[in-house]
Amino acid sequence: MIGRIAGRIELKGDGHVLIDVRGVGYIVYVSDRTLAGLPPVGQATALWTDLLVREDLLQLFGFPTLQEKEWHRLLISVQGIGAKASMAILGTLGADGLARAIALDDWGSVKAAPGVGPKIAQRVVMELKGKAPAMMALGTADDTPVVLHDDAPVTESAPVVPRPAASNATAEALSALINLGYPQGEAASAVAEASGEASQANTPDLIRAALRKLAPKG
């Protein structure tokens, strides 16, 4: 199983990229969002990967973060969602947007992905809602610099599309609320809603906003 690719970009195509790893070129299929965030041709990059194996086909799919790769694996476990639909959803929402949509039962955002109908979108939200809190709290150890050690003139580069600080704040806020004793599902929904209203909020502000949403009404 090929779990991660680190090398130099040789070619960008429609929905895929060719990455040279010490003389071997790997075609990696990526979402439009990931493709747009890749460094220019000739520069180094790294992608987490998932290998699709069929009798007559081998396809390697690439993701900028481990969190997004894990979302892909969850999405394709849903009946009616294949690799193409998964990439369309992640390309439309990104990992954080998908987590927020599922935590808030917002299947309309999932339906906005090309080729995803309302029934499939509702099924995604229903089947994966219980997974959202853990995915939102997934650590950021995957965002490490890439250094290639071969004879090619490749400069040091960070992985494509670094995770924004707001994503760290979401995970930290969720962890804090769970430590305070709030149920995981309720905490995830509150953090998701607060994050949607202030996507660049830092951890303390996000915790305060989520606590206001969790406070008893009336």
Beta strands, then each sheet from edge to edge (+ up, - down):
strand 1: 4-12
strand 2: 16-21
strand 3: 24-29
strand 4: 44-54
strand 5: 57-63
sheet 1: 1+ 2- 3+ 5+ 4- 1+
end
